[in-house]
Amino acid sequence: MLFLVHMQVNIPDSLDKAAAAALIAEEKAYSHALQRDGRWRHLWRVVGQYANYSIFNVDGNDELHELLSALPLYPYMTLEVTPLAQHPSALASN
């Protein structure tokens, strides 16, 4: 199943800078692993924001929830998830 996920990151100023940097490095490594295995299909930055739009290709809601809640920055994120389905007029398949 394909899902569009909007992630808005809000790291509090009160978080130690070294701890924030470590979380960001862990997040990058985790996202790279998911991109390599094909579950995190696309990742786009939102210009001027600490935010992204991503496409995930997973077996279902539970797998997506597990992946998202394991993100190191998850405690500092606001997420919007939209399930996607193939449009009948689309030329390309998933």
SEDOLUM-92430 format. One record per residue: residue number from 1; x, y, z of N, C-alpha, C in turn. Coordinates in Angstrom, 1 decimal, decimal comma. Last residue first. Layout:
! SEDOLUM-92430
<marse><k>NUM</k><n_x>X</n_x><n_y>Y</n_y><n_z>Z</n_z><ca_x>X</ca_x><ca_y>Y</ca_y><ca_z>Z</ca_z><c_x>X</c_x><c_y>Y</c_y><c_z>Z</c_z></marse>
...
***
This chain:
! SEDOLUM-92430
<marse><k>94</k><n_x>1,8</n_x><n_y>1,7</n_y><n_z>-9,9</n_z><ca_x>2,5</ca_x><ca_y>2,0</ca_y><ca_z>-8,7</ca_z><c_x>4,0</c_x><c_y>1,5</c_y><c_z>-8,9</c_z></marse>
<marse><k>93</k><n_x>1,8</n_x><n_y>2,7</n_y><n_z>-13,4</n_z><ca_x>1,4</ca_x><ca_y>1,9</ca_y><ca_z>-12,3</ca_z><c_x>2,2</c_x><c_y>2,2</c_y><c_z>-11,1</c_z></marse>
<marse><k>92</k><n_x>1,0</n_x><n_y>5,5</n_y><n_z>-15,5</n_z><ca_x>2,0</ca_x><ca_y>4,6</ca_y><ca_z>-14,9</ca_z><c_x>1,3</c_x><c_y>3,9</c_y><c_z>-13,7</c_z></marse>
<marse><k>91</k><n_x>-1,3</n_x><n_y>6,8</n_y><n_z>-16,3</n_z><ca_x>-0,6</ca_x><ca_y>6,0</ca_y><ca_z>-17,3</ca_z><c_x>0,3</c_x><c_y>5,0</c_y><c_z>-16,6</c_z></marse>
<marse><k>90</k><n_x>-4,4</n_x><n_y>7,2</n_y><n_z>-14,6</n_z><ca_x>-2,9</ca_x><ca_y>7,3</ca_y><ca_z>-14,5</ca_z><c_x>-2,3</c_x><c_y>6,4</c_y><c_z>-15,6</c_z></marse>
<marse><k>89</k><n_x>-7,1</n_x><n_y>6,9</n_y><n_z>-14,3</n_z><ca_x>-6,6</ca_x><ca_y>7,6</ca_y><ca_z>-15,5</ca_z><c_x>-5,1</c_x><c_y>7,7</c_y><c_z>-15,6</c_z></marse>
<marse><k>88</k><n_x>-7,6</n_x><n_y>5,7</n_y><n_z>-11,9</n_z><ca_x>-7,9</ca_x><ca_y>5,0</ca_y><ca_z>-13,1</ca_z><c_x>-7,4</c_x><c_y>5,7</c_y><c_z>-14,4</c_z></marse>
<marse><k>87</k><n_x>-5,0</n_x><n_y>5,9</n_y><n_z>-9,5</n_z><ca_x>-6,1</ca_x><ca_y>6,6</ca_y><ca_z>-10,2</ca_z><c_x>-6,3</c_x><c_y>5,9</c_y><c_z>-11,5</c_z></marse>
<marse><k>86</k><n_x>-4,3</n_x><n_y>3,8</n_y><n_z>-6,8</n_z><ca_x>-4,0</ca_x><ca_y>4,1</ca_y><ca_z>-8,2</ca_z><c_x>-5,2</c_x><c_y>4,8</c_y><c_z>-8,8</c_z></marse>
<marse><k>85</k><n_x>-4,4</n_x><n_y>5,4</n_y><n_z>-3,6</n_z><ca_x>-4,8</ca_x><ca_y>4,3</ca_y><ca_z>-4,5</ca_z><c_x>-4,5</c_x><c_y>4,8</c_y><c_z>-5,9</c_z></marse>
<marse><k>84</k><n_x>-3,1</n_x><n_y>6,2</n_y><n_z>-0,3</n_z><ca_x>-3,2</ca_x><ca_y>6,4</ca_y><ca_z>-1,8</ca_z><c_x>-3,7</c_x><c_y>5,2</c_y><c_z>-2,5</c_z></marse>
<marse><k>83</k><n_x>-3,7</n_x><n_y>7,6</n_y><n_z>2,9</n_z><ca_x>-3,6</ca_x><ca_y>6,4</ca_y><ca_z>2,0</ca_z><c_x>-3,8</c_x><c_y>6,8</c_y><c_z>0,6</c_z></marse>
<marse><k>82</k><n_x>-1,9</n_x><n_y>10,1</n_y><n_z>4,5</n_z><ca_x>-3,0</ca_x><ca_y>9,9</ca_y><ca_z>3,5</ca_z><c_x>-2,8</c_x><c_y>8,6</c_y><c_z>2,8</c_z></marse>
<marse><k>81</k><n_x>-1,1</n_x><n_y>11,5</n_y><n_z>7,6</n_z><ca_x>-1,0</ca_x><ca_y>10,4</ca_y><ca_z>6,7</ca_z><c_x>-2,2</c_x><c_y>10,3</c_y><c_z>5,8</c_z></marse>
<marse><k>80</k><n_x>0,9</n_x><n_y>13,9</n_y><n_z>9,2</n_z><ca_x>-0,4</ca_x><ca_y>13,7</ca_y><ca_z>8,5</ca_z><c_x>-0,2</c_x><c_y>12,6</c_y><c_z>7,5</c_z></marse>
<marse><k>79</k><n_x>2,5</n_x><n_y>14,6</n_y><n_z>12,2</n_z><ca_x>2,4</ca_x><ca_y>13,8</ca_y><ca_z>11,0</ca_z><c_x>1,0</c_x><c_y>13,8</c_y><c_z>10,5</c_z></marse>
<marse><k>78</k><n_x>4,9</n_x><n_y>16,4</n_y><n_z>13,9</n_z><ca_x>3,5</ca_x><ca_y>16,3</ca_y><ca_z>13,6</ca_z><c_x>3,3</c_x><c_y>15,6</c_y><c_z>12,3</c_z></marse>
<marse><k>77</k><n_x>7,6</n_x><n_y>15,4</n_y><n_z>16,1</n_z><ca_x>6,9</ca_x><ca_y>15,5</ca_y><ca_z>14,8</ca_z><c_x>5,4</c_x><c_y>15,6</c_y><c_z>14,9</c_z></marse>
<marse><k>76</k><n_x>9,1</n_x><n_y>14,6</n_y><n_z>18,2</n_z><ca_x>9,1</ca_x><ca_y>16,0</ca_y><ca_z>17,9</ca_z><c_x>8,4</c_x><c_y>16,3</c_y><c_z>16,5</c_z></marse>
<marse><k>75</k><n_x>9,1</n_x><n_y>11,9</n_y><n_z>18,4</n_z><ca_x>8,5</ca_x><ca_y>12,6</ca_y><ca_z>19,5</ca_z><c_x>8,4</c_x><c_y>14,1</c_y><c_z>19,2</c_z></marse>
<marse><k>74</k><n_x>10,5</n_x><n_y>11,2</n_y><n_z>15,9</n_z><ca_x>9,1</ca_x><ca_y>11,0</ca_y><ca_z>16,1</ca_z><c_x>8,5</c_x><c_y>11,8</c_y><c_z>17,2</c_z></marse>
<marse><k>73</k><n_x>13,2</n_x><n_y>11,2</n_y><n_z>15,5</n_z><ca_x>12,6</ca_x><ca_y>12,5</ca_y><ca_z>15,7</ca_z><c_x>11,1</c_x><c_y>12,4</c_y><c_z>15,9</c_z></marse>
<marse><k>72</k><n_x>13,7</n_x><n_y>8,4</n_y><n_z>15,0</n_z><ca_x>14,3</ca_x><ca_y>9,0</ca_y><ca_z>16,1</ca_z><c_x>13,7</c_x><c_y>10,4</c_y><c_z>16,5</c_z></marse>
<marse><k>71</k><n_x>10,9</n_x><n_y>6,4</n_y><n_z>14,1</n_z><ca_x>11,8</ca_x><ca_y>7,5</ca_y><ca_z>13,7</ca_z><c_x>12,4</c_x><c_y>8,2</c_y><c_z>14,9</c_z></marse>
<marse><k>70</k><n_x>9,1</n_x><n_y>4,6</n_y><n_z>15,0</n_z><ca_x>10,5</ca_x><ca_y>4,3</ca_y><ca_z>15,2</ca_z><c_x>11,5</c_x><c_y>5,4</c_y><c_z>14,8</c_z></marse>
<marse><k>69</k><n_x>6,7</n_x><n_y>5,5</n_y><n_z>14,0</n_z><ca_x>6,9</ca_x><ca_y>5,6</ca_y><ca_z>15,4</ca_z><c_x>8,4</c_x><c_y>5,3</c_y><c_z>15,8</c_z></marse>
<marse><k>68</k><n_x>7,0</n_x><n_y>4,7</n_y><n_z>11,3</n_z><ca_x>7,0</ca_x><ca_y>6,1</ca_y><ca_z>11,7</ca_z><c_x>7,3</c_x><c_y>6,3</c_y><c_z>13,2</c_z></marse>
<marse><k>67</k><n_x>7,0</n_x><n_y>1,9</n_y><n_z>11,4</n_z><ca_x>8,1</ca_x><ca_y>2,6</ca_y><ca_z>10,8</ca_z><c_x>8,2</c_x><c_y>4,1</c_y><c_z>11,3</c_z></marse>
<marse><k>66</k><n_x>4,5</n_x><n_y>1,4</n_y><n_z>12,7</n_z><ca_x>5,8</ca_x><ca_y>0,9</ca_y><ca_z>13,3</ca_z><c_x>7,0</c_x><c_y>1,7</c_y><c_z>12,7</c_z></marse>
<marse><k>65</k><n_x>2,8</n_x><n_y>2,5</n_y><n_z>10,8</n_z><ca_x>2,8</ca_x><ca_y>3,0</ca_y><ca_z>12,1</ca_z><c_x>4,1</c_x><c_y>2,6</c_y><c_z>12,8</c_z></marse>
<marse><k>64</k><n_x>3,3</n_x><n_y>0,8</n_y><n_z>8,6</n_z><ca_x>3,6</ca_x><ca_y>2,2</ca_y><ca_z>8,5</ca_z><c_x>3,7</c_x><c_y>2,8</c_y><c_z>9,9</c_z></marse>
<marse><k>63</k><n_x>2,3</n_x><n_y>-1,6</n_y><n_z>9,6</n_z><ca_x>3,7</ca_x><ca_y>-1,5</ca_y><ca_z>9,3</ca_z><c_x>4,1</c_x><c_y>0,0</c_y><c_z>9,2</c_z></marse>
<marse><k>62</k><n_x>-0,4</n_x><n_y>-1,0</n_y><n_z>9,9</n_z><ca_x>0,4</ca_x><ca_y>-1,4</ca_y><ca_z>11,1</ca_z><c_x>1,9</c_x><c_y>-1,2</c_y><c_z>10,8</c_z></marse>
<marse><k>61</k><n_x>-1,4</n_x><n_y>-0,4</n_y><n_z>7,3</n_z><ca_x>-1,4</ca_x><ca_y>0,6</ca_y><ca_z>8,4</ca_z><c_x>-0,4</c_x><c_y>0,3</c_y><c_z>9,5</c_z></marse>
<marse><k>60</k><n_x>0,8</n_x><n_y>-2,3</n_y><n_z>5,0</n_z><ca_x>-0,5</ca_x><ca_y>-1,8</ca_y><ca_z>5,6</ca_z><c_x>-0,3</c_x><c_y>-0,7</c_y><c_z>6,7</c_z></marse>
<marse><k>59</k><n_x>3,2</n_x><n_y>-2,8</n_y><n_z>3,7</n_z><ca_x>2,1</ca_x><ca_y>-3,8</ca_y><ca_z>3,6</ca_z><c_x>0,7</c_x><c_y>-3,3</c_y><c_z>4,1</c_z></marse>
<marse><k>58</k><n_x>4,3</n_x><n_y>0,2</n_y><n_z>1,9</n_z><ca_x>4,4</ca_x><ca_y>-0,8</ca_y><ca_z>3,0</ca_z><c_x>3,2</c_x><c_y>-1,8</c_y><c_z>2,8</c_z></marse>
<marse><k>57</k><n_x>5,8</n_x><n_y>2,8</n_y><n_z>0,8</n_z><ca_x>5,3</ca_x><ca_y>1,6</ca_y><ca_z>0,2</ca_z><c_x>5,4</c_x><c_y>0,4</c_y><c_z>1,2</c_z></marse>
<marse><k>56</k><n_x>5,5</n_x><n_y>6,3</n_y><n_z>1,2</n_z><ca_x>5,9</ca_x><ca_y>5,0</ca_y><ca_z>1,7</ca_z><c_x>5,2</c_x><c_y>3,9</c_y><c_z>1,0</c_z></marse>
<marse><k>55</k><n_x>6,6</n_x><n_y>9,4</n_y><n_z>0,3</n_z><ca_x>5,7</ca_x><ca_y>8,3</ca_y><ca_z>-0,1</ca_z><c_x>6,3</c_x><c_y>7,0</c_y><c_z>0,5</c_z></marse>
<marse><k>54</k><n_x>6,6</n_x><n_y>12,6</n_y><n_z>2,0</n_z><ca_x>7,2</ca_x><ca_y>11,3</ca_y><ca_z>1,7</ca_z><c_x>6,1</c_x><c_y>10,3</c_y><c_z>1,2</c_z></marse>
<marse><k>53</k><n_x>7,5</n_x><n_y>15,9</n_y><n_z>2,6</n_z><ca_x>6,4</ca_x><ca_y>15,0</ca_y><ca_z>2,1</ca_z><c_x>7,1</c_x><c_y>13,7</c_y><c_z>1,6</c_z></marse>
<marse><k>52</k><n_x>8,8</n_x><n_y>17,6</n_y><n_z>5,4</n_z><ca_x>8,9</ca_x><ca_y>16,9</ca_y><ca_z>4,2</ca_z><c_x>7,6</c_x><c_y>16,2</c_y><c_z>3,8</c_z></marse>
<marse><k>51</k><n_x>10,4</n_x><n_y>20,3</n_y><n_z>7,3</n_z><ca_x>9,2</ca_x><ca_y>19,5</ca_y><ca_z>6,9</ca_z><c_x>9,5</c_x><c_y>18,7</c_y><c_z>5,6</c_z></marse>
<marse><k>50</k><n_x>11,1</n_x><n_y>23,0</n_y><n_z>8,2</n_z><ca_x>11,8</ca_x><ca_y>21,7</ca_y><ca_z>8,6</ca_z><c_x>10,6</c_x><c_y>20,7</c_y><c_z>8,5</c_z></marse>
<marse><k>49</k><n_x>10,9</n_x><n_y>25,2</n_y><n_z>5,4</n_z><ca_x>10,4</ca_x><ca_y>24,6</ca_y><ca_z>6,6</ca_z><c_x>11,2</c_x><c_y>23,4</c_y><c_z>7,0</c_z></marse>
<marse><k>48</k><n_x>11,8</n_x><n_y>26,1</n_y><n_z>2,9</n_z><ca_x>11,6</ca_x><ca_y>27,1</ca_y><ca_z>4,0</ca_z><c_x>11,1</c_x><c_y>26,5</c_y><c_z>5,3</c_z></marse>
<marse><k>47</k><n_x>10,2</n_x><n_y>23,6</n_y><n_z>1,1</n_z><ca_x>11,1</ca_x><ca_y>24,8</ca_y><ca_z>1,1</ca_z><c_x>10,8</c_x><c_y>25,7</c_y><c_z>2,2</c_z></marse>
<marse><k>46</k><n_x>10,1</n_x><n_y>20,4</n_y><n_z>2,1</n_z><ca_x>9,3</ca_x><ca_y>21,6</ca_y><ca_z>1,9</ca_z><c_x>10,1</c_x><c_y>22,8</c_y><c_z>2,1</c_z></marse>
<marse><k>45</k><n_x>11,7</n_x><n_y>17,7</n_y><n_z>0,4</n_z><ca_x>11,8</ca_x><ca_y>18,7</ca_y><ca_z>1,4</ca_z><c_x>10,7</c_x><c_y>19,8</c_y><c_z>1,1</c_z></marse>
<marse><k>44</k><n_x>10,7</n_x><n_y>14,4</n_y><n_z>-0,2</n_z><ca_x>10,8</ca_x><ca_y>15,8</ca_y><ca_z>-0,7</ca_z><c_x>10,8</c_x><c_y>16,7</c_y><c_z>0,4</c_z></marse>
<marse><k>43</k><n_x>11,1</n_x><n_y>11,1</n_y><n_z>-1,0</n_z><ca_x>11,3</ca_x><ca_y>12,1</ca_y><ca_z>0,1</ca_z><c_x>11,6</c_x><c_y>13,5</c_y><c_z>-0,5</c_z></marse>
<marse><k>42</k><n_x>9,8</n_x><n_y>7,9</n_y><n_z>-1,8</n_z><ca_x>10,2</ca_x><ca_y>9,2</ca_y><ca_z>-2,2</ca_z><c_x>10,3</c_x><c_y>10,1</c_y><c_z>-0,9</c_z></marse>
<marse><k>41</k><n_x>9,7</n_x><n_y>5,3</n_y><n_z>-0,4</n_z><ca_x>9,9</ca_x><ca_y>5,4</ca_y><ca_z>-1,9</ca_z><c_x>10,4</c_x><c_y>6,8</c_y><c_z>-2,3</c_z></marse>
<marse><k>40</k><n_x>10,5</n_x><n_y>3,4</n_y><n_z>1,9</n_z><ca_x>10,4</ca_x><ca_y>4,9</ca_y><ca_z>1,9</ca_z><c_x>10,8</c_x><c_y>5,3</c_y><c_z>0,4</c_z></marse>
<marse><k>39</k><n_x>10,9</n_x><n_y>0,8</n_y><n_z>1,1</n_z><ca_x>9,7</ca_x><ca_y>1,1</ca_y><ca_z>1,8</ca_z><c_x>9,5</c_x><c_y>2,6</c_y><c_z>1,9</c_z></marse>
<marse><k>38</k><n_x>13,3</n_x><n_y>0,1</n_y><n_z>-0,1</n_z><ca_x>12,2</ca_x><ca_y>0,4</ca_y><ca_z>-1,0</ca_z><c_x>10,9</c_x><c_y>0,8</c_y><c_z>-0,2</c_z></marse>
<marse><k>37</k><n_x>15,7</n_x><n_y>-0,1</n_y><n_z>1,2</n_z><ca_x>14,9</ca_x><ca_y>-1,3</ca_y><ca_z>1,1</ca_z><c_x>13,6</c_x><c_y>-1,1</c_y><c_z>0,3</c_z></marse>
<marse><k>36</k><n_x>16,7</n_x><n_y>2,5</n_y><n_z>1,0</n_z><ca_x>17,4</ca_x><ca_y>1,5</ca_y><ca_z>0,3</ca_z><c_x>16,5</c_x><c_y>0,2</c_y><c_z>0,1</c_z></marse>
<marse><k>35</k><n_x>14,9</n_x><n_y>3,8</n_y><n_z>2,7</n_z><ca_x>14,9</ca_x><ca_y>4,2</ca_y><ca_z>1,3</ca_z><c_x>15,6</c_x><c_y>3,1</c_y><c_z>0,5</c_z></marse>
<marse><k>34</k><n_x>15,6</n_x><n_y>2,7</n_y><n_z>5,1</n_z><ca_x>14,2</ca_x><ca_y>2,5</ca_y><ca_z>4,6</ca_z><c_x>14,1</c_x><c_y>2,8</c_y><c_z>3,1</c_z></marse>
<marse><k>33</k><n_x>18,2</n_x><n_y>3,7</n_y><n_z>5,3</n_z><ca_x>17,9</ca_x><ca_y>2,2</ca_y><ca_z>5,3</ca_z><c_x>16,6</c_x><c_y>1,9</c_y><c_z>4,7</c_z></marse>
<marse><k>32</k><n_x>17,7</n_x><n_y>6,5</n_y><n_z>5,4</n_z><ca_x>18,5</ca_x><ca_y>5,9</ca_y><ca_z>4,3</ca_z><c_x>18,2</c_x><c_y>4,4</c_y><c_z>4,2</c_z></marse>
<marse><k>31</k><n_x>16,4</n_x><n_y>6,7</n_y><n_z>7,9</n_z><ca_x>15,6</ca_x><ca_y>7,0</ca_y><ca_z>6,6</ca_z><c_x>16,4</c_x><c_y>6,4</c_y><c_z>5,4</c_z></marse>
<marse><k>30</k><n_x>18,5</n_x><n_y>6,0</n_y><n_z>9,6</n_z><ca_x>17,2</ca_x><ca_y>5,2</ca_y><ca_z>9,6</ca_z><c_x>16,5</c_x><c_y>5,4</c_y><c_z>8,3</c_z></marse>
<marse><k>29</k><n_x>20,3</n_x><n_y>8,1</n_y><n_z>9,1</n_z><ca_x>20,7</ca_x><ca_y>6,7</ca_y><ca_z>8,9</ca_z><c_x>19,5</c_x><c_y>5,8</c_y><c_z>8,7</c_z></marse>
<marse><k>28</k><n_x>18,7</n_x><n_y>10,3</n_y><n_z>9,9</n_z><ca_x>19,2</ca_x><ca_y>10,2</ca_y><ca_z>8,5</ca_z><c_x>19,6</c_x><c_y>8,8</c_y><c_z>8,2</c_z></marse>
<marse><k>27</k><n_x>18,3</n_x><n_y>9,7</n_y><n_z>12,6</n_z><ca_x>17,1</ca_x><ca_y>9,9</ca_y><ca_z>11,7</ca_z><c_x>17,6</c_x><c_y>9,7</c_y><c_z>10,2</c_z></marse>
<marse><k>26</k><n_x>20,9</n_x><n_y>9,9</n_y><n_z>13,6</n_z><ca_x>20,1</ca_x><ca_y>8,6</ca_y><ca_z>13,7</ca_z><c_x>19,0</c_x><c_y>8,6</c_y><c_z>12,7</c_z></marse>
<marse><k>25</k><n_x>21,3</n_x><n_y>12,7</n_y><n_z>13,2</n_z><ca_x>22,1</ca_x><ca_y>11,7</ca_y><ca_z>12,5</ca_z><c_x>21,5</c_x><c_y>10,3</c_y><c_z>12,5</c_z></marse>
<marse><k>24</k><n_x>19,3</n_x><n_y>13,7</n_y><n_z>14,9</n_z><ca_x>19,2</ca_x><ca_y>14,0</ca_y><ca_z>13,4</ca_z><c_x>20,1</c_x><c_y>13,0</c_y><c_z>12,7</c_z></marse>
<marse><k>23</k><n_x>20,2</n_x><n_y>12,9</n_y><n_z>17,4</n_z><ca_x>18,9</ca_x><ca_y>12,4</ca_y><ca_z>16,9</ca_z><c_x>18,8</c_x><c_y>12,6</c_y><c_z>15,3</c_z></marse>
<marse><k>22</k><n_x>22,6</n_x><n_y>14,3</n_y><n_z>17,5</n_z><ca_x>22,7</ca_x><ca_y>12,9</ca_y><ca_z>17,5</ca_z><c_x>21,4</c_x><c_y>12,3</c_y><c_z>17,0</c_z></marse>
<marse><k>21</k><n_x>21,6</n_x><n_y>16,9</n_y><n_z>17,6</n_z><ca_x>22,5</ca_x><ca_y>16,5</ca_y><ca_z>16,5</ca_z><c_x>22,6</c_x><c_y>15,0</c_y><c_z>16,4</c_z></marse>
<marse><k>20</k><n_x>20,3</n_x><n_y>16,9</n_y><n_z>20,0</n_z><ca_x>19,5</ca_x><ca_y>17,1</ca_y><ca_z>18,8</ca_z><c_x>20,3</c_x><c_y>16,6</c_y><c_z>17,6</c_z></marse>
<marse><k>19</k><n_x>22,5</n_x><n_y>16,5</n_y><n_z>21,8</n_z><ca_x>21,4</ca_x><ca_y>15,5</ca_y><ca_z>21,7</ca_z><c_x>20,6</c_x><c_y>15,6</c_y><c_z>20,4</c_z></marse>
<marse><k>18</k><n_x>23,8</n_x><n_y>18,9</n_y><n_z>21,3</n_z><ca_x>24,5</ca_x><ca_y>17,7</ca_y><ca_z>21,0</ca_z><c_x>23,4</c_x><c_y>16,5</c_y><c_z>20,9</c_z></marse>
<marse><k>17</k><n_x>21,9</n_x><n_y>20,8</n_y><n_z>22,3</n_z><ca_x>22,3</ca_x><ca_y>20,8</ca_y><ca_z>20,9</ca_z><c_x>23,0</c_x><c_y>19,5</c_y><c_z>20,4</c_z></marse>
<marse><k>16</k><n_x>19,1</n_x><n_y>19,8</n_y><n_z>24,3</n_z><ca_x>20,6</ca_x><ca_y>20,0</ca_y><ca_z>24,2</ca_z><c_x>21,0</c_x><c_y>19,9</c_y><c_z>22,7</c_z></marse>
<marse><k>15</k><n_x>16,1</n_x><n_y>21,4</n_y><n_z>24,0</n_z><ca_x>16,8</ca_x><ca_y>20,2</ca_y><ca_z>23,8</ca_z><c_x>18,3</c_x><c_y>20,5</c_y><c_z>23,6</c_z></marse>
<marse><k>14</k><n_x>14,9</n_x><n_y>23,9</n_y><n_z>23,9</n_z><ca_x>15,4</ca_x><ca_y>23,4</ca_y><ca_z>25,2</ca_z><c_x>16,2</c_x><c_y>22,1</c_y><c_z>25,1</c_z></marse>
<marse><k>13</k><n_x>13,8</n_x><n_y>24,2</n_y><n_z>21,5</n_z><ca_x>15,0</ca_x><ca_y>25,0</ca_y><ca_z>21,7</ca_z><c_x>15,7</c_x><c_y>24,5</c_y><c_z>23,0</c_z></marse>
<marse><k>12</k><n_x>12,4</n_x><n_y>21,2</n_y><n_z>20,1</n_z><ca_x>12,3</ca_x><ca_y>22,4</ca_y><ca_z>21,1</ca_z><c_x>13,7</c_x><c_y>23,0</c_y><c_z>21,3</c_z></marse>
<marse><k>11</k><n_x>11,7</n_x><n_y>20,6</n_y><n_z>16,8</n_z><ca_x>12,7</ca_x><ca_y>20,2</ca_y><ca_z>17,9</ca_z><c_x>12,7</c_x><c_y>21,4</c_y><c_z>18,9</c_z></marse>
<marse><k>10</k><n_x>9,5</n_x><n_y>19,7</n_y><n_z>14,9</n_z><ca_x>9,6</ca_x><ca_y>20,8</ca_y><ca_z>15,8</ca_z><c_x>10,4</c_x><c_y>20,5</c_y><c_z>17,0</c_z></marse>
<marse><k>9</k><n_x>8,7</n_x><n_y>18,8</n_y><n_z>11,6</n_z><ca_x>9,6</ca_x><ca_y>18,6</ca_y><ca_z>12,7</ca_z><c_x>9,6</c_x><c_y>19,9</c_y><c_z>13,6</c_z></marse>
<marse><k>8</k><n_x>6,2</n_x><n_y>17,3</n_y><n_z>9,9</n_z><ca_x>6,6</ca_x><ca_y>18,6</ca_y><ca_z>10,3</ca_z><c_x>7,4</c_x><c_y>18,4</c_y><c_z>11,6</c_z></marse>
<marse><k>7</k><n_x>5,5</n_x><n_y>15,3</n_y><n_z>7,2</n_z><ca_x>6,2</ca_x><ca_y>15,3</ca_y><ca_z>8,5</ca_z><c_x>6,6</c_x><c_y>16,7</c_y><c_z>8,7</c_z></marse>
<marse><k>6</k><n_x>3,1</n_x><n_y>13,6</n_y><n_z>5,5</n_z><ca_x>3,6</ca_x><ca_y>15,0</ca_y><ca_z>5,7</ca_z><c_x>4,2</c_x><c_y>15,0</c_y><c_z>7,1</c_z></marse>
<marse><k>5</k><n_x>2,9</n_x><n_y>10,9</n_y><n_z>3,4</n_z><ca_x>3,1</ca_x><ca_y>11,3</ca_y><ca_z>4,8</ca_z><c_x>3,7</c_x><c_y>12,7</c_y><c_z>4,8</c_z></marse>
<marse><k>4</k><n_x>1,0</n_x><n_y>8,7</n_y><n_z>1,5</n_z><ca_x>1,6</ca_x><ca_y>10,0</ca_y><ca_z>1,5</ca_z><c_x>1,7</c_x><c_y>10,5</c_y><c_z>2,9</c_z></marse>
<marse><k>3</k><n_x>1,3</n_x><n_y>5,3</n_y><n_z>0,9</n_z><ca_x>0,9</ca_x><ca_y>6,3</ca_y><ca_z>1,8</ca_z><c_x>1,7</c_x><c_y>7,6</c_y><c_z>1,5</c_z></marse>
<marse><k>2</k><n_x>0,4</n_x><n_y>2,3</n_y><n_z>-0,7</n_z><ca_x>1,1</ca_x><ca_y>3,5</ca_y><ca_z>-0,8</ca_z><c_x>0,5</c_x><c_y>4,5</c_y><c_z>0,2</c_z></marse>
<marse><k>1</k><n_x>0,8</n_x><n_y>-1,2</n_y><n_z>0,0</n_z><ca_x>0,0</ca_x><ca_y>0,0</ca_y><ca_z>0,0</ca_z><c_x>0,9</c_x><c_y>1,2</c_y><c_z>0,0</c_z></marse>
***
